[in-house]
Amino acid sequence: MSTGFHFRIHDERLAIARLAHGANLPDWARGRFVNFARTPDELSIVCPEAHVPGDVRHERGKIAFGIVGTVPMTTIGVLAALCGALAEARVPVFVISTYDTDWLLVSADKFGEARRALESAGHRVDGELPAR
């Protein structure tokens, strides 16, 4: 990775929910930012925290840092470098990769540390901590 990335902050707080692997996709999993991942063990859903019912196992208050533009799938070491910078700053991260790019989700209480770590590593971060 020879150049820094440009990140944008998604403008709403997200939640990461866990359902049983065989669960149907729920109606509440909606919004401008939604991600489903089904494995043999679970169904994970990321969506705006306001949509997740209280009786569903989940973690709220996640802030998404998204790489602007397309990251070619042939690029080597992107997540290793980004997660390494966050690990050095003691910031836990949940990663979502899409066809075009990558998103790093961190807890709202670690937003400042995450931003500083990425900027110190030579990346540009646009956007602020979304309101509750």
trRosetta pair geometry for C-beta under 8 A, 3 or more apart (Angstrom, degrees):
i j d omega theta_ij theta_ji phi_ij phi_ji
1 75 7.4 59 -89 180 83 109
1 77 5.6 -128 -22 97 99 108
1 78 6.1 121 -81 -96 126 57
1 81 5.1 -90 25 6 147 166
3 122 7.8 -140 -178 138 39 125
4 121 7.3 144 -117 114 101 72
4 122 3.8 -141 -76 132 120 86
4 123 4.4 -170 -170 -89 104 46
4 124 6.3 106 126 -11 125 75
5 67 4.9 -51 -179 -131 137 102
5 68 7.5 154 173 35 86 73
5 71 7.9 -14 -114 -84 128 115
5 78 8.0 71 -53 -149 139 104
5 82 7.8 -15 23 -85 140 121
5 123 4.9 -5 57 -130 72 109
5 124 7.4 -132 106 37 43 72
6 67 7.2 97 70 -159 53 60
6 68 4.4 -40 96 39 102 121
6 69 7.1 71 54 4 107 111
6 123 7.3 -176 -81 -171 23 80
6 124 4.7 -12 -116 67 69 111
6 126 7.2 13 -179 -3 91 109
7 65 4.7 -4 -172 -178 135 95
7 66 6.4 140 -155 69 73 36
7 67 6.0 -47 -97 -93 69 45
7 68 6.8 -173 -108 -14 15 87
7 104 7.9 -40 -130 33 135 111
7 118 6.3 -7 2 158 149 153
7 123 6.0 47 -11 156 108 121
7 124 6.7 -179 26 91 70 55
7 125 4.6 -12 68 -110 112 70
7 126 6.9 178 91 25 58 67
7 127 7.9 -96 122 27 82 112
8 65 7.7 154 73 -157 31 51
8 66 5.4 -25 60 63 81 94
8 68 5.4 84 -16 -67 104 102
8 125 7.9 159 -90 -159 21 53
8 126 5.2 -23 -109 70 68 98
8 127 5.4 89 -170 -23 61 130
9 63 6.5 -19 -154 177 103 105
9 64 7.0 132 -159 81 52 58
9 65 6.2 -28 -97 -100 65 61
9 66 7.8 158 -98 18 16 80
9 125 7.0 55 -44 179 97 93
9 126 6.9 -140 6 98 83 50
9 127 2.9 -155 36 102 102 136
9 128 6.6 -157 66 39 154 20
9 129 7.5 -85 -180 -80 155 29
9 130 7.2 -168 146 -37 113 88
10 14 7.1 33 92 -35 140 117
10 33 5.6 35 -159 -63 148 156
10 63 7.3 176 54 -169 87 57
10 64 3.9 20 14 65 125 113
10 66 6.2 79 -47 -15 92 116
10 103 7.7 21 -29 -144 126 125
10 127 7.7 73 9 170 18 165
10 130 7.4 -34 105 -40 64 136
11 127 7.0 -123 -78 -150 74 124
11 130 5.4 128 -176 -98 41 115
12 31 7.5 -115 80 -180 152 136
12 32 7.4 113 21 50 132 111
12 33 7.0 -176 59 23 107 123
12 48 5.1 -20 131 -117 135 106
12 49 7.9 -160 151 19 93 82
12 50 7.8 -67 -179 2 124 112
12 130 5.3 164 -111 -166 18 161
13 48 7.1 82 79 -152 54 68
13 49 4.9 -28 112 10 96 125
13 50 8.0 103 70 -28 92 83
13 60 6.9 43 146 176 120 84
13 61 5.7 -29 -166 -119 127 35
13 62 6.6 122 -171 54 71 47
13 63 6.7 -45 -116 -79 68 67
13 108 6.5 -18 -120 -66 117 126
13 130 5.3 -158 -44 87 72 124
13 132 6.7 2 -8 -122 148 46
14 33 6.2 -74 -92 102 123 130
14 46 5.6 21 173 -177 129 91
14 47 6.6 170 -148 97 88 15
14 48 6.1 -77 -107 -102 58 32
14 49 5.9 134 177 -39 13 83
14 62 4.3 -54 75 75 90 102
14 63 7.4 159 23 -83 93 19
14 64 5.9 53 -3 -34 139 108
14 105 6.4 -79 71 -132 133 127
15 46 7.2 -179 85 -143 43 53
15 47 6.6 -20 55 66 84 62
15 48 7.3 30 11 134 88 22
15 49 3.9 110 -38 -105 103 74
15 51 7.9 -152 33 58 121 76
15 52 4.5 -78 77 -7 154 150
15 58 4.8 33 167 167 118 129
15 59 6.4 170 -156 84 73 42
15 60 4.7 -28 -100 -102 101 60
15 61 7.7 49 -91 7 71 41
15 62 6.5 151 -93 15 23 108
16 44 6.5 -12 -173 -170 91 103
16 45 7.5 156 -158 81 44 46
16 46 5.3 -17 -101 -95 69 82
16 58 6.2 166 84 -156 44 79
16 59 5.1 0 52 52 94 93
16 62 6.1 71 -23 -30 95 154
16 94 6.0 -79 -72 170 154 172
16 105 7.1 131 -54 119 119 157
17 29 7.6 -126 48 -91 137 107
17 44 7.1 152 80 -158 51 52
17 45 4.5 -16 60 61 102 97
17 46 7.6 178 18 -79 73 33
17 47 7.4 -21 7 28 117 95
17 52 5.3 -176 -66 -130 129 127
17 56 5.2 2 -148 141 124 124
17 57 6.7 121 -159 85 68 57
17 58 3.9 -31 -98 -94 72 110
18 42 5.6 -35 -157 -166 96 130
18 43 7.3 135 -161 75 47 54
18 44 5.8 -20 -100 -102 68 69
18 45 7.9 -169 -72 22 25 76
18 56 8.0 162 55 167 49 87
18 57 4.8 -42 59 95 95 112
18 58 6.9 177 11 -83 68 56
19 23 3.9 -67 146 35 127 159
19 26 7.3 163 -64 -24 156 116
19 42 7.0 132 71 -170 45 76
19 43 4.3 -25 68 67 97 108
19 44 7.9 -175 25 -78 71 25
19 45 6.9 33 -1 -7 108 113
19 56 7.1 -37 -76 -151 89 107
19 57 7.7 165 -74 46 43 96
20 23 4.8 119 60 -36 78 100
20 42 7.1 -99 -149 -126 20 55
20 43 6.8 17 81 14 32 101
21 38 6.6 104 -157 -164 71 85
21 39 6.6 -83 -120 81 110 56
21 40 6.1 9 -147 168 155 26
21 41 5.6 -179 -68 118 126 10
21 42 5.3 -63 -74 -66 77 13
21 43 5.9 143 -124 -31 31 79
22 43 7.9 -120 28 -29 15 119
23 26 7.3 -17 153 -44 117 92
23 43 5.1 -117 53 27 104 145
25 29 6.2 -98 -178 54 84 135
25 36 6.3 -34 -114 -108 113 150
25 43 7.8 -146 -90 -175 60 142
25 45 7.9 132 -141 -95 76 127
26 29 5.1 102 69 -7 84 100
26 45 7.4 -53 35 -62 105 170
27 30 7.2 -15 167 -29 51 118
28 47 7.6 154 130 88 73 153
28 51 4.8 157 173 165 85 92
28 52 6.5 123 137 -102 129 33
28 53 6.0 -125 -72 -25 175 92
29 34 5.8 110 162 -147 85 121
29 36 7.1 76 153 -76 150 101
29 45 4.8 -83 -116 -166 134 140
29 47 4.9 -173 -148 -33 66 153
29 51 6.8 134 -98 126 27 133
30 34 6.3 -35 -132 -72 19 144
30 47 6.6 65 41 -156 23 140
30 51 6.1 -167 50 -139 73 157
31 34 5.6 137 56 -52 79 97
31 47 5.2 131 28 -168 123 93
31 48 4.3 161 -109 -2 168 111
31 51 6.0 -135 -39 -22 120 146
32 48 7.7 60 36 -44 75 117
33 46 7.1 -56 139 126 93 98
33 47 6.7 161 96 -133 68 45
33 48 6.7 108 56 -51 92 76
33 64 6.6 -159 -166 9 158 162
34 45 7.3 -23 -162 -168 83 89
34 46 6.9 161 -152 86 35 65
34 47 4.7 14 -109 -98 79 95
35 44 7.8 -11 111 113 93 91
35 45 7.1 158 82 -156 57 43
35 46 4.2 12 47 46 102 107
35 47 7.6 -164 26 -58 58 64
35 96 5.1 -77 -115 -139 171 141
36 43 6.9 -21 -162 -170 92 92
36 44 7.4 149 -158 82 41 57
36 45 5.7 -8 -103 -104 68 75
37 43 7.4 160 82 -156 49 45
37 44 4.5 -5 58 56 99 103
37 45 8.0 -164 25 -70 67 37
38 42 7.6 -149 -141 103 47 45
38 43 5.0 -9 -104 -107 80 80
38 44 7.9 -165 -74 24 36 64
39 42 5.7 19 51 48 97 68
39 43 8.0 -171 26 -77 61 39
39 44 7.9 26 3 -2 100 100
45 52 8.0 159 98 -101 116 107
46 62 7.4 -76 -144 80 106 150
46 94 7.9 165 -91 125 132 132
46 96 6.4 -93 27 -70 158 143
46 105 7.1 -134 -137 -63 140 159
47 51 5.3 -55 124 63 122 132
47 52 6.7 147 72 -56 101 93
48 51 5.1 85 75 0 87 105
48 52 8.0 -162 98 -17 50 86
49 52 5.8 -52 -154 20 46 113
49 58 7.9 159 -131 139 80 134
49 60 4.4 80 -139 -140 135 95
49 61 6.8 47 -75 -40 160 39
49 62 7.5 149 -58 27 112 80
52 56 5.6 -115 -177 65 91 129
52 58 5.0 -37 170 28 150 175
52 60 7.3 -157 56 -86 137 94
53 56 5.0 96 68 -8 84 106
59 62 6.8 79 111 -46 95 109
59 107 7.9 -70 158 -96 120 99
61 107 5.7 33 114 -155 105 74
61 108 4.3 -89 -179 3 97 113
61 109 7.3 26 152 -13 137 82
62 94 6.8 -38 -139 43 138 129
62 105 4.4 13 178 -179 120 113
62 106 6.9 144 -153 70 70 22
62 107 6.4 -52 -101 -95 57 43
62 108 7.3 -114 -83 -36 11 76
63 105 6.8 153 71 -152 36 61
63 106 5.6 -28 59 65 90 76
63 107 7.4 38 12 140 90 10
63 108 5.4 110 -32 -90 111 63
63 111 5.3 37 34 -98 161 105
63 114 7.7 170 80 57 119 151
63 129 6.5 -58 -107 -131 149 71
63 130 6.6 174 -116 19 96 98
64 96 7.8 -25 -132 32 115 123
64 103 5.0 -14 -163 -173 106 117
64 104 7.3 141 -155 72 53 42
64 105 5.2 -25 -94 -94 69 79
65 103 6.8 149 74 -161 47 60
65 104 4.5 -17 60 61 104 96
65 105 7.7 -172 19 -77 71 30
65 106 7.1 22 -6 5 110 106
65 114 6.7 -152 -32 146 143 126
65 115 7.9 180 -94 -87 133 67
65 118 6.9 -163 -175 -51 158 164
65 125 6.7 -43 -138 -128 115 109
66 101 6.2 63 -176 126 90 137
66 102 7.6 175 -145 95 58 41
66 103 4.7 -23 -97 -104 79 86
66 104 7.9 -172 -75 22 34 65
67 71 5.8 32 106 -41 149 121
67 78 8.0 -25 -62 -176 162 131
67 101 4.6 -161 70 -165 96 111
67 102 5.3 43 8 53 122 76
67 103 7.6 -129 8 -75 73 44
68 101 7.7 2 -107 -123 2 152
69 100 7.7 -140 141 166 35 107
69 101 6.9 127 84 -87 41 122
70 100 4.6 -82 -113 -160 80 88
70 101 6.3 -112 -118 -61 35 85
71 75 5.4 -82 175 28 89 148
71 78 6.0 59 -172 -106 142 167
71 100 7.1 102 28 156 67 49
71 101 5.3 103 7 -118 100 56
71 102 6.2 -18 29 -4 152 94
72 75 5.0 120 70 -29 79 94
75 78 5.3 49 121 -39 118 118
77 80 4.8 -65 -151 48 64 117
77 81 5.4 61 151 -25 92 104
78 81 6.3 -67 -156 36 22 104
78 82 6.3 7 159 -8 63 113
78 102 6.5 159 129 3 129 150
79 82 5.8 -59 -137 45 33 106
79 83 5.5 24 167 -11 71 114
79 95 6.2 44 -137 -138 122 160
79 97 7.7 -56 -69 -72 133 120
79 102 6.4 -157 -80 -141 93 161
80 83 6.4 -58 -135 45 19 102
80 84 5.9 27 158 -27 58 114
81 84 5.6 -56 -144 34 25 116
81 85 6.6 26 157 -20 61 102
81 121 7.3 146 160 -179 96 139
82 85 5.9 -52 -153 31 31 109
82 86 6.7 23 151 -10 63 106
82 93 8.0 171 128 -172 94 173
82 102 7.5 160 41 108 161 141
82 104 6.3 -133 150 -68 129 141
82 118 7.2 16 -144 -110 86 95
82 121 7.7 159 -112 101 52 161
82 123 8.0 47 -112 -46 94 155
83 86 5.6 -56 -148 43 37 110
83 87 6.0 43 151 -25 69 105
83 93 5.7 -140 -121 56 85 144
83 95 7.1 -53 -75 -57 118 131
83 104 7.7 -172 -80 -119 71 120
84 87 5.5 -51 -142 34 30 113
84 88 6.5 34 156 -21 63 101
85 88 5.9 -51 -152 31 30 112
85 89 6.8 17 152 -6 61 108
85 117 4.8 143 150 160 93 102
85 118 6.2 110 117 -88 142 48
85 120 7.3 169 -161 75 117 94
85 121 4.2 -45 -112 -55 148 148
86 89 5.7 -64 -151 46 35 105
86 91 4.2 -87 -171 72 89 107
86 92 7.8 -69 146 65 117 1
86 93 5.0 61 112 -40 159 129
86 104 7.0 -174 -52 -172 153 140
86 106 7.2 -145 -146 -88 134 127
86 114 6.0 10 -120 -124 103 82
86 117 5.5 123 -94 110 48 154
86 118 7.6 10 -68 -58 86 83
87 90 7.3 34 -176 -81 36 30
87 91 7.4 -101 -70 51 24 65
87 93 8.0 -81 -56 6 71 113
88 117 6.7 154 72 -140 93 119
89 113 4.9 160 160 167 120 100
89 114 6.9 162 97 -89 145 39
89 116 6.9 152 -126 82 145 95
89 117 3.7 -96 -24 -77 149 132
90 113 7.1 -53 68 168 77 150
91 106 5.5 -11 174 -135 113 132
91 110 4.6 144 -130 169 94 133
91 113 5.1 177 -70 108 117 114
91 114 4.8 147 -163 -79 163 83
91 117 6.3 -139 10 5 136 153
92 106 7.0 141 81 -133 59 76
92 107 7.0 41 63 -6 101 106
92 110 7.2 150 37 5 71 171
93 104 5.2 -36 -155 -162 121 96
93 105 6.8 128 -163 65 63 51
93 106 5.8 -37 -103 -81 70 84
93 114 7.8 125 -87 -119 100 121
94 104 7.8 130 67 -165 46 47
94 105 4.2 -30 66 66 96 110
94 106 7.7 176 22 -73 76 36
95 102 6.4 -20 -165 -169 101 106
95 103 7.0 147 -158 79 51 57
95 104 6.0 -21 -103 -105 73 61
95 105 7.4 -163 -76 19 24 81
96 102 7.1 155 84 -159 50 56
96 103 4.4 -6 60 57 98 108
96 105 6.8 54 -6 -19 102 111
97 101 7.7 -152 -149 109 58 35
97 102 5.0 -23 -105 -105 73 81
97 103 7.7 -163 -75 23 30 70
98 101 5.7 12 54 53 101 63
98 102 7.5 -170 21 -82 70 33
98 103 7.4 50 -11 -10 102 102
104 114 7.4 180 123 -168 124 129
106 110 4.9 -106 165 87 115 111
106 111 6.5 153 96 -86 116 50
106 114 4.5 -178 28 -66 172 155
107 110 4.8 73 65 15 86 103
107 111 7.7 -108 102 -40 48 70
108 111 5.5 -11 -160 -33 44 115
108 129 6.4 93 -152 -158 90 114
110 113 5.0 -58 -167 49 72 114
110 114 5.5 77 133 -29 88 103
111 114 5.8 -61 -147 37 27 110
111 115 6.2 25 159 -18 65 108
111 129 4.8 76 146 -96 169 111
112 115 5.8 -54 -145 36 29 110
112 116 6.3 25 158 -15 64 108
113 116 5.9 -57 -146 39 29 109
113 117 6.2 31 155 -22 65 108
114 117 5.8 -55 -146 35 29 111
114 118 6.4 22 158 -13 64 107
115 118 6.1 -61 -149 39 28 106
115 119 6.1 21 157 -13 66 112
115 125 5.1 -152 -142 90 87 165
116 119 5.8 -60 -142 43 29 107
116 120 5.9 31 158 -21 66 110
117 120 5.8 -55 -144 37 25 111
117 121 6.5 20 155 -15 61 110
118 121 5.7 -61 -150 39 31 109
118 123 4.4 -58 167 63 89 127
118 125 5.6 91 93 -54 129 124
119 122 7.8 117 -178 -16 32 8
119 123 6.2 -95 -88 69 34 70
119 124 7.4 56 -112 -109 79 28
119 125 5.8 -82 -63 8 95 111
